[in-house]
Amino acid sequence: MDKFSDQEICPMCNMPKDMCVCDNLISEELQIIIYNDKRKWGKVVTLISFKGDHGLDLHDLLKKAKRKVASGGTVRGNEIELMGEHRFRLKKLLIDEGFPEDIISIKE
């Protein structure tokens, strides 16, 4: 039996909580802003903008977000763009992924 099987696992780094280094990786300067925008023909998209040094794999996060909200999307620079209005569901996803709630803001 594995010695780590009874420990809680961090959702971001997949390491046991006592060995997790995610708090050190997420910079205090990092800000995540979630907002809506309109594209061609009035279609609504939800954008997740990462401000500051993050060093995250946005493509992996995009894959999880697309699966969570059942929508298409893409990565453009430091932003994740998803089709449709999903601000609150994406905030919950980011919190579940281990991001502190105080660095995530929803813009109207």
C-alpha positions, 0 to 999 in steps of 0.5 A: 500500500502506498504511504501517500494513499490516505493523505489529501492531494493538492488539485494543482500540483497533485502532491500530498498537501504536506508536500505541496508548493503551490502557495510558493508558486502563486505570486502575491502580484498575480491577479485573475480578472473574469469578465464578459465581452461581446464578439461578432454578431453580439455573441457573448464570451467570458474572458479570464485575464491573468495579470502578473507573473503566473507561470501557469499552463493556460492550455491545461486550465483551458481544457478543464474550463471547457470541460466544466462549462461544456463550451469551446474556447481558446488561449490568447496571450495571457487570457483564456476565452470561452464562448458564452457567459460563465463568470461565476462557474469559472470562479468556482473552478479556479477556487477548486483548482487551488487559487486563493479566492482573494486574487480572483475578481469578477468584473461586470 
